[in-house]
Amino acid sequence: MMKRQAYLGIDIGSISTKGVIIDEKNKILASAYIWTEGDPIGASKKLLHLLEEQFDKEHYQITAAGTTGSARKLVGTMIGAGTVKNEITAHAVGTTSLHPDVRTILEIGGQDSKIILVENGVAVDYAMNTLCAAGTGAFLSSQSKRLGIDVEDFGEIALHSQRPARIAARCTVFAESDLVHKIQMGYAKEDIVAGLCQAVAENYLNNVGKGKKILSPVVFQGGVSKNAGVVSAMKKALGCDILVDENGHLMGALGIAILAGRSGSIQEFDFSAEHAAFQTREVNCGRCPNNCEIICVYRDGKLIDSWGNRCEKGALRAEK
């Protein structure tokens, strides 16, 4: 029996690792979302195991794989991905595949956030956060611990507030200081939580969205889009409706899977990376004044890729 083609996409970030397997019509056949926990190789192997458990090998064969996210090159080398692209491209492709009329993509993840402006299905402008983390999921997570509330409950609690507290949102340090002050002043917990959600929305729009013309339809994605309090605050700030897709947290993985399928290169994927031993080493070249720091990736003791050299003197060849 002829198997149908499927495509794998992995989006590996500093906080979370996402993966999908799709068919030729971009339907999601398998998906997984886990924490990276500072170990992109370990997280990717765990992700592959979760995806393999869901995948119908009897009827499908993965013929292309792609990676995106902050560790895209490392994980791409690890799984032999034929397509490696940045997050902006992947998120734009993933979102427009489901929402072709989208004009603005708002994305807030664990440690970074971005805005993508779209025209006729093509990303024409974007911006990302730089130094401050006050408008990210990591900020909300740290404050939830201070308040003794599970971050998953933030959204529902925030919606019960009638008078959200004003929390200084310009930077994490000021926001935390203001939060402590509000607690000591006796503000209701739901008002503080709602204030934090508003602070995240305001920080995002005043920094990442600064100078950008935000047009409807607007799609909000990333882990923070699951927070109903932030969604509500974002709607009020923008004065328009916002679409939150149920698979919004998977858009980067979906986009890179689609791009892998479009590449036209066929390379069967067998999940063997899940059981292999990977190791990375840093080597100082020293063969010229550049003194490049070269990252070497080994699979089961054999060099499979390296990067970081600025000239041929530092080039290292993969072992066959």
TIDO-397816 format. One record per residue (C-alpha): z, y, x; residue in one letter; residue number from 1. Coordinates in steps of 0.2 Angstrom, whole numbers, plus 5000, padded with zeros to 4 digits. Example, Ala and Ser with C-alpha at 12.3 -4.5 7.8 and 13.67 -1.06 7.14 Angstrom:
2
<pz 5039 py 4978 px 5062 resn A resi 1>
<pz 5036 py 4995 px 5068 resn S resi 2>
This chain:
320
<pz 5000 py 5000 px 5000 resn M resi 1>
<pz 4995 py 5017 px 5007 resn M resi 2>
<pz 5010 py 5028 px 5009 resn K resi 3>
<pz 5010 py 5046 px 5004 resn R resi 4>
<pz 5013 py 5060 px 5017 resn Q resi 5>
<pz 5030 py 5069 px 5018 resn A resi 6>
<pz 5036 py 5083 px 5029 resn Y resi 7>
<pz 5053 py 5086 px 5037 resn L resi 8>
<pz 5060 py 5104 px 5039 resn G resi 9>
<pz 5077 py 5108 px 5048 resn I resi 10>
<pz 5085 py 5125 px 5048 resn D resi 11>
<pz 5099 py 5125 px 5061 resn I resi 12>
<pz 5110 py 5140 px 5062 resn G resi 13>
<pz 5127 py 5145 px 5070 resn S resi 14>
<pz 5137 py 5140 px 5054 resn I resi 15>
<pz 5127 py 5128 px 5044 resn S resi 16>
<pz 5113 py 5116 px 5046 resn T resi 17>
<pz 5100 py 5113 px 5032 resn K resi 18>
<pz 5087 py 5100 px 5030 resn G resi 19>
<pz 5074 py 5095 px 5018 resn V resi 20>
<pz 5060 py 5082 px 5016 resn I resi 21>
<pz 5046 py 5087 px 5004 resn I resi 22>
<pz 5030 py 5079 px 4998 resn D resi 23>
<pz 5012 py 5086 px 4998 resn E resi 24>
<pz 5016 py 5097 px 4983 resn K resi 25>
<pz 5032 py 5105 px 4991 resn N resi 26>
<pz 5043 py 5094 px 4980 resn K resi 27>
<pz 5060 py 5091 px 4988 resn I resi 28>
<pz 5062 py 5072 px 4990 resn L resi 29>
<pz 5078 py 5074 px 5000 resn A resi 30>
<pz 5090 py 5088 px 5006 resn S resi 31>
<pz 5106 py 5090 px 5015 resn A resi 32>
<pz 5118 py 5105 px 5020 resn Y resi 33>
<pz 5132 py 5103 px 5032 resn I resi 34>
<pz 5142 py 5113 px 5045 resn W resi 35>
<pz 5135 py 5115 px 5062 resn T resi 36>
<pz 5153 py 5116 px 5070 resn E resi 37>
<pz 5147 py 5122 px 5087 resn G resi 38>
<pz 5137 py 5106 px 5090 resn D resi 39>
<pz 5119 py 5108 px 5085 resn P resi 40>
<pz 5114 py 5091 px 5092 resn I resi 41>
<pz 5128 py 5082 px 5083 resn G resi 42>
<pz 5125 py 5091 px 5067 resn A resi 43>
<pz 5106 py 5087 px 5067 resn S resi 44>
<pz 5109 py 5069 px 5070 resn K resi 45>
<pz 5121 py 5069 px 5055 resn K resi 46>
<pz 5109 py 5078 px 5045 resn L resi 47>
<pz 5095 py 5066 px 5049 resn L resi 48>
<pz 5107 py 5052 px 5044 resn H resi 49>
<pz 5110 py 5060 px 5027 resn L resi 50>
<pz 5091 py 5063 px 5024 resn L resi 51>
<pz 5087 py 5046 px 5029 resn E resi 52>
<pz 5099 py 5039 px 5016 resn E resi 53>
<pz 5090 py 5048 px 5002 resn Q resi 54>
<pz 5072 py 5046 px 5008 resn F resi 55>
<pz 5060 py 5033 px 5000 resn D resi 56>
<pz 5052 py 5025 px 5015 resn K resi 57>
<pz 5044 py 5012 px 5004 resn E resi 58>
<pz 5032 py 5025 px 4997 resn H resi 59>
<pz 5032 py 5040 px 5009 resn Y resi 60>
<pz 5029 py 5042 px 5028 resn Q resi 61>
<pz 5035 py 5058 px 5037 resn I resi 62>
<pz 5019 py 5064 px 5046 resn T resi 63>
<pz 5025 py 5082 px 5052 resn A resi 64>
<pz 5042 py 5090 px 5056 resn A resi 65>
<pz 5047 py 5108 px 5060 resn G resi 66>
<pz 5062 py 5117 px 5065 resn T resi 67>
<pz 5069 py 5135 px 5062 resn T resi 68>
<pz 5085 py 5144 px 5065 resn G resi 69>
<pz 5095 py 5150 px 5080 resn S resi 70>
<pz 5094 py 5132 px 5088 resn A resi 71>
<pz 5076 py 5129 px 5083 resn R resi 72>
<pz 5069 py 5126 px 5101 resn K resi 73>
<pz 5083 py 5114 px 5105 resn L resi 74>
<pz 5082 py 5104 px 5089 resn V resi 75>
<pz 5064 py 5104 px 5089 resn G resi 76>
<pz 5063 py 5096 px 5106 resn T resi 77>
<pz 5076 py 5083 px 5100 resn M resi 78>
<pz 5066 py 5077 px 5085 resn I resi 79>
<pz 5049 py 5080 px 5093 resn G resi 80>
<pz 5044 py 5094 px 5080 resn A resi 81>
<pz 5026 py 5100 px 5080 resn G resi 82>
<pz 5031 py 5116 px 5072 resn T resi 83>
<pz 5044 py 5128 px 5078 resn V resi 84>
<pz 5045 py 5145 px 5070 resn K resi 85>
<pz 5058 py 5160 px 5068 resn N resi 86>
<pz 5069 py 5162 px 5052 resn E resi 87>
<pz 5059 py 5177 px 5045 resn I resi 88>
<pz 5043 py 5167 px 5044 resn T resi 89>
<pz 5051 py 5151 px 5037 resn A resi 90>
<pz 5062 py 5160 px 5024 resn H resi 91>
<pz 5047 py 5170 px 5018 resn A resi 92>
<pz 5036 py 5155 px 5016 resn V resi 93>
<pz 5049 py 5145 px 5008 resn G resi 94>
<pz 5054 py 5158 px 4995 resn T resi 95>
<pz 5036 py 5163 px 4991 resn T resi 96>
<pz 5031 py 5145 px 4988 resn S resi 97>
<pz 5044 py 5145 px 4973 resn L resi 98>
<pz 5043 py 5163 px 4968 resn H resi 99>
<pz 5025 py 5170 px 4972 resn P resi 100>
<pz 5029 py 5187 px 4964 resn D resi 101>
<pz 5044 py 5191 px 4975 resn V resi 102>
<pz 5044 py 5208 px 4983 resn R resi 103>
<pz 5061 py 5208 px 4992 resn T resi 104>
<pz 5071 py 5194 px 4999 resn I resi 105>
<pz 5090 py 5197 px 5003 resn L resi 106>
<pz 5098 py 5184 px 5014 resn E resi 107>
<pz 5116 py 5183 px 5019 resn I resi 108>
<pz 5122 py 5168 px 5029 resn G resi 109>
<pz 5137 py 5163 px 5039 resn G resi 110>
<pz 5135 py 5175 px 5054 resn Q resi 111>
<pz 5119 py 5184 px 5051 resn D resi 112>
<pz 5109 py 5192 px 5037 resn S resi 113>
<pz 5092 py 5198 px 5034 resn K resi 114>
<pz 5080 py 5207 px 5022 resn I resi 115>
<pz 5062 py 5203 px 5021 resn I resi 116>
<pz 5049 py 5214 px 5012 resn L resi 117>
<pz 5034 py 5205 px 5004 resn V resi 118>
<pz 5017 py 5210 px 4998 resn E resi 119>
<pz 5005 py 5198 px 4990 resn N resi 120>
<pz 5015 py 5184 px 4997 resn G resi 121>
<pz 5015 py 5189 px 5015 resn V resi 122>
<pz 5030 py 5196 px 5024 resn A resi 123>
<pz 5026 py 5214 px 5029 resn V resi 124>
<pz 5043 py 5221 px 5036 resn D resi 125>
<pz 5060 py 5214 px 5039 resn Y resi 126>
<pz 5077 py 5219 px 5047 resn A resi 127>
<pz 5092 py 5209 px 5053 resn M resi 128>
<pz 5111 py 5213 px 5056 resn N resi 129>
<pz 5115 py 5217 px 5074 resn T resi 130>
<pz 5133 py 5219 px 5079 resn L resi 131>
<pz 5144 py 5219 px 5063 resn C resi 132>
<pz 5149 py 5204 px 5054 resn A resi 133>
<pz 5157 py 5213 px 5039 resn A resi 134>
<pz 5142 py 5209 px 5028 resn G resi 135>
<pz 5142 py 5190 px 5031 resn T resi 136>
<pz 5149 py 5174 px 5025 resn G resi 137>
<pz 5160 py 5172 px 5040 resn A resi 138>
<pz 5169 py 5188 px 5035 resn F resi 139>
<pz 5172 py 5182 px 5018 resn L resi 140>
<pz 5179 py 5165 px 5024 resn S resi 141>
<pz 5191 py 5174 px 5036 resn S resi 142>
<pz 5198 py 5185 px 5023 resn Q resi 143>
<pz 5200 py 5170 px 5010 resn S resi 144>
<pz 5211 py 5162 px 5023 resn K resi 145>
<pz 5222 py 5178 px 5024 resn R resi 146>
<pz 5223 py 5179 px 5005 resn L resi 147>
<pz 5226 py 5160 px 5003 resn G resi 148>
<pz 5211 py 5157 px 4992 resn I resi 149>
<pz 5197 py 5145 px 4994 resn D resi 150>
<pz 5181 py 5155 px 4998 resn V resi 151>
<pz 5172 py 5144 px 4985 resn E resi 152>
<pz 5183 py 5152 px 4972 resn D resi 153>
<pz 5180 py 5170 px 4977 resn F resi 154>
<pz 5166 py 5173 px 4965 resn G resi 155>
<pz 5175 py 5167 px 4949 resn E resi 156>
<pz 5191 py 5177 px 4954 resn I resi 157>
<pz 5181 py 5193 px 4957 resn A resi 158>
<pz 5173 py 5192 px 4940 resn L resi 159>
<pz 5190 py 5194 px 4932 resn H resi 160>
<pz 5193 py 5211 px 4940 resn S resi 161>
<pz 5193 py 5226 px 4930 resn Q resi 162>
<pz 5196 py 5239 px 4944 resn R resi 163>
<pz 5190 py 5232 px 4961 resn P resi 164>
<pz 5199 py 5239 px 4976 resn A resi 165>
<pz 5189 py 5250 px 4987 resn R resi 166>
<pz 5188 py 5241 px 5004 resn I resi 167>
<pz 5182 py 5250 px 5020 resn A resi 168>
<pz 5166 py 5241 px 5024 resn A resi 169>
<pz 5159 py 5249 px 5039 resn R resi 170>
<pz 5165 py 5236 px 5051 resn C resi 171>
<pz 5175 py 5220 px 5051 resn T resi 172>
<pz 5190 py 5228 px 5060 resn V resi 173>
<pz 5192 py 5242 px 5047 resn F resi 174>
<pz 5189 py 5231 px 5032 resn A resi 175>
<pz 5203 py 5219 px 5038 resn E resi 176>
<pz 5215 py 5234 px 5041 resn S resi 177>
<pz 5211 py 5241 px 5024 resn D resi 178>
<pz 5213 py 5224 px 5016 resn L resi 179>
<pz 5231 py 5222 px 5023 resn V resi 180>
<pz 5235 py 5239 px 5017 resn H resi 181>
<pz 5229 py 5235 px 4999 resn K resi 182>
<pz 5239 py 5219 px 5000 resn I resi 183>
<pz 5255 py 5229 px 5005 resn Q resi 184>
<pz 5252 py 5242 px 4992 resn M resi 185>
<pz 5253 py 5228 px 4978 resn G resi 186>
<pz 5235 py 5228 px 4972 resn Y resi 187>
<pz 5231 py 5213 px 4961 resn A resi 188>
<pz 5223 py 5199 px 4970 resn K resi 189>
<pz 5207 py 5198 px 4959 resn E resi 190>
<pz 5205 py 5217 px 4962 resn D resi 191>
<pz 5206 py 5214 px 4981 resn I resi 192>
<pz 5193 py 5200 px 4980 resn V resi 193>
<pz 5181 py 5210 px 4970 resn A resi 194>
<pz 5183 py 5224 px 4982 resn G resi 195>
<pz 5179 py 5212 px 4996 resn L resi 196>
<pz 5163 py 5206 px 4987 resn C resi 197>
<pz 5158 py 5224 px 4984 resn Q resi 198>
<pz 5161 py 5228 px 5003 resn A resi 199>
<pz 5149 py 5214 px 5008 resn V resi 200>
<pz 5136 py 5221 px 4996 resn A resi 201>
<pz 5138 py 5239 px 5002 resn E resi 202>
<pz 5139 py 5234 px 5020 resn N resi 203>
<pz 5123 py 5224 px 5019 resn Y resi 204>
<pz 5113 py 5237 px 5010 resn L resi 205>
<pz 5119 py 5252 px 5021 resn N resi 206>
<pz 5115 py 5242 px 5037 resn N resi 207>
<pz 5103 py 5228 px 5035 resn V resi 208>
<pz 5094 py 5237 px 5020 resn G resi 209>
<pz 5095 py 5254 px 5027 resn K resi 210>
<pz 5078 py 5263 px 5026 resn G resi 211>
<pz 5070 py 5249 px 5017 resn K resi 212>
<pz 5061 py 5251 px 5000 resn K resi 213>
<pz 5069 py 5237 px 4989 resn I resi 214>
<pz 5057 py 5232 px 4975 resn L resi 215>
<pz 5059 py 5220 px 4961 resn S resi 216>
<pz 5057 py 5205 px 4959 resn P resi 217>
<pz 5072 py 5202 px 4971 resn V resi 218>
<pz 5078 py 5185 px 4977 resn V resi 219>
<pz 5095 py 5183 px 4984 resn F resi 220>
<pz 5098 py 5168 px 4995 resn Q resi 221>
<pz 5109 py 5161 px 5009 resn G resi 222>
<pz 5126 py 5154 px 5007 resn G resi 223>
<pz 5134 py 5170 px 5001 resn V resi 224>
<pz 5121 py 5170 px 4986 resn S resi 225>
<pz 5132 py 5156 px 4979 resn K resi 226>
<pz 5146 py 5169 px 4977 resn N resi 227>
<pz 5145 py 5176 px 4959 resn A resi 228>
<pz 5156 py 5191 px 4964 resn G resi 229>
<pz 5144 py 5197 px 4978 resn V resi 230>
<pz 5129 py 5194 px 4967 resn V resi 231>
<pz 5137 py 5205 px 4953 resn S resi 232>
<pz 5140 py 5218 px 4966 resn A resi 233>
<pz 5123 py 5218 px 4973 resn M resi 234>
<pz 5115 py 5219 px 4955 resn K resi 235>
<pz 5126 py 5235 px 4951 resn K resi 236>
<pz 5121 py 5243 px 4968 resn A resi 237>
<pz 5103 py 5240 px 4966 resn L resi 238>
<pz 5102 py 5243 px 4947 resn G resi 239>
<pz 5090 py 5228 px 4944 resn C resi 240>
<pz 5091 py 5210 px 4941 resn D resi 241>
<pz 5092 py 5197 px 4955 resn I resi 242>
<pz 5086 py 5180 px 4955 resn L resi 243>
<pz 5097 py 5167 px 4964 resn V resi 244>
<pz 5088 py 5150 px 4966 resn D resi 245>
<pz 5098 py 5134 px 4965 resn E resi 246>
<pz 5090 py 5129 px 4982 resn N resi 247>
<pz 5092 py 5146 px 4990 resn G resi 248>
<pz 5102 py 5139 px 5004 resn H resi 249>
<pz 5088 py 5128 px 5009 resn L resi 250>
<pz 5074 py 5141 px 5009 resn M resi 251>
<pz 5072 py 5141 px 5028 resn G resi 252>
<pz 5071 py 5122 px 5029 resn A resi 253>
<pz 5059 py 5122 px 5015 resn L resi 254>
<pz 5048 py 5135 px 5023 resn G resi 255>
<pz 5047 py 5126 px 5040 resn I resi 256>
<pz 5043 py 5110 px 5031 resn A resi 257>
<pz 5029 py 5118 px 5022 resn I resi 258>
<pz 5022 py 5126 px 5038 resn L resi 259>
<pz 5024 py 5109 px 5047 resn A resi 260>
<pz 5013 py 5101 px 5033 resn G resi 261>
<pz 5000 py 5115 px 5035 resn R resi 262>
<pz 4999 py 5113 px 5053 resn S resi 263>
<pz 4987 py 5099 px 5051 resn G resi 264>
<pz 4994 py 5089 px 5066 resn S resi 265>
<pz 4999 py 5071 px 5061 resn I resi 266>
<pz 5014 py 5064 px 5070 resn Q resi 267>
<pz 5024 py 5050 px 5062 resn E resi 268>
<pz 5042 py 5053 px 5062 resn F resi 269>
<pz 5054 py 5038 px 5062 resn D resi 270>
<pz 5072 py 5045 px 5062 resn F resi 271>
<pz 5075 py 5037 px 5080 resn S resi 272>
<pz 5083 py 5053 px 5086 resn A resi 273>
<pz 5098 py 5050 px 5075 resn E resi 274>
<pz 5103 py 5035 px 5086 resn H resi 275>
<pz 5098 py 5043 px 5103 resn A resi 276>
<pz 5109 py 5051 px 5116 resn A resi 277>
<pz 5105 py 5069 px 5120 resn F resi 278>
<pz 5112 py 5079 px 5134 resn Q resi 279>
<pz 5108 py 5097 px 5140 resn T resi 280>
<pz 5111 py 5104 px 5157 resn R resi 281>
<pz 5109 py 5121 px 5165 resn E resi 282>
<pz 5100 py 5122 px 5182 resn V resi 283>
<pz 5098 py 5137 px 5193 resn N resi 284>
<pz 5081 py 5136 px 5201 resn C resi 285>
<pz 5083 py 5146 px 5217 resn G resi 286>
<pz 5065 py 5144 px 5222 resn R resi 287>
<pz 5061 py 5163 px 5221 resn C resi 288>
<pz 5070 py 5179 px 5219 resn P resi 289>
<pz 5071 py 5177 px 5200 resn N resi 290>
<pz 5084 py 5163 px 5202 resn N resi 291>
<pz 5080 py 5157 px 5184 resn C resi 292>
<pz 5093 py 5148 px 5173 resn E resi 293>
<pz 5083 py 5133 px 5167 resn I resi 294>
<pz 5089 py 5123 px 5152 resn I resi 295>
<pz 5085 py 5104 px 5153 resn C resi 296>
<pz 5086 py 5092 px 5138 resn V resi 297>
<pz 5088 py 5074 px 5141 resn Y resi 298>
<pz 5086 py 5060 px 5129 resn R resi 299>
<pz 5094 py 5043 px 5134 resn D resi 300>
<pz 5095 py 5050 px 5152 resn G resi 301>
<pz 5076 py 5055 px 5153 resn K resi 302>
<pz 5071 py 5073 px 5154 resn L resi 303>
<pz 5061 py 5077 px 5138 resn I resi 304>
<pz 5059 py 5096 px 5139 resn D resi 305>
<pz 5065 py 5112 px 5149 resn S resi 306>
<pz 5063 py 5131 px 5147 resn W resi 307>
<pz 5070 py 5147 px 5155 resn G resi 308>
<pz 5058 py 5147 px 5170 resn N resi 309>
<pz 5048 py 5163 px 5173 resn R resi 310>
<pz 5036 py 5156 px 5185 resn C resi 311>
<pz 5028 py 5139 px 5189 resn E resi 312>
<pz 5040 py 5136 px 5204 resn K resi 313>
<pz 5054 py 5133 px 5191 resn G resi 314>
<pz 5043 py 5122 px 5179 resn A resi 315>
<pz 5051 py 5104 px 5177 resn L resi 316>
<pz 5040 py 5090 px 5170 resn R resi 317>
<pz 5046 py 5079 px 5156 resn A resi 318>
<pz 5048 py 5061 px 5162 resn E resi 319>
<pz 5036 py 5048 px 5154 resn K resi 320>
